[in-house]
């Protein structure tokens, strides 16, 4: 198991290195997207325009050798624009199903909160059940299936609020911030290479599926499970929190920490793995009290406080 884990860990590192050729200074974000894929979850990228969210998603898909499709959300988008539509064939006098962009390995939904609620809801079954139902017929989605959705936290005009149920479907929420001054210089130095250099597939579909199965077998000690449970419980009891993380938050930490363990060349989870994924797993599942928001307290502050308070096994 050790040799196999090490080999797979090296494979993931090669994927990260390939993505970093085009995406500057986003190693943690790359790792979290890969961890979400290996956990068979979905990821929400939040950041202002121009911080390489689209480039990041496309490059990760290219480095993994997986099929990639992109949807640009708009206020007039219909569910059929994502799922597909029944088409009438006059020759046979029958209807046939024309598959939409959801039938892919990595679906990139840009500015997901610009789509109306009915269209956002069309993604729920696909994200949770890995299938879609049209006219009473169920169609399975390919495996792996990863939704990478983006959301602009600043702009509200022309957007629709996402339901808690929709947000909770995302295993992780990754905040994409501005690059540092030195990283911006590096982007300028490498701009033409970044825009023109093709992404080389490092892995293939079979290898990605093998990685997913290996992640399932990563050992999580009972004390680590109790640690995860204590963290989630502490979010519910925090004085600044109105609504703490649900059991799905605990599951998110559990799954993501297993994937991170493989990336670190281990077949067991440590407390550091749990800490590494705690914020992206819980950030979108915690609702702060009004007085906390007025006081400038952020969800990140709450998670940091919880990690400091909960005893490490």
Secondary structure, DSSP 8 states (H G I E B T S, - for coil): -HHHHHHHHHHHHHHHHHHHTTSTT-HHHHHHHHHHHHTT--EEEE--TTSSHHHHHHHHHHHHT--EEEEE--TT--THHHHEEEEEETTTTEEEEEE-TTSSSEEEEETGGGS-HHHHHHHHHHHHHSEEEETTEEEE--SS-EEEEEE-SS--TT-----HHHHHT-SEEEE-----HHHHHHHHHTHHHHHHS-----S-HHHHHHHHHHHHT-B--HHHHHHHHHHHHHHHH-TTEEE---HHHHHHHHHHHHHHHHHTT-SB--HHHHHHHHHHHHGGG-EE-HHHHHTT--HHHHHHHHHHHS---
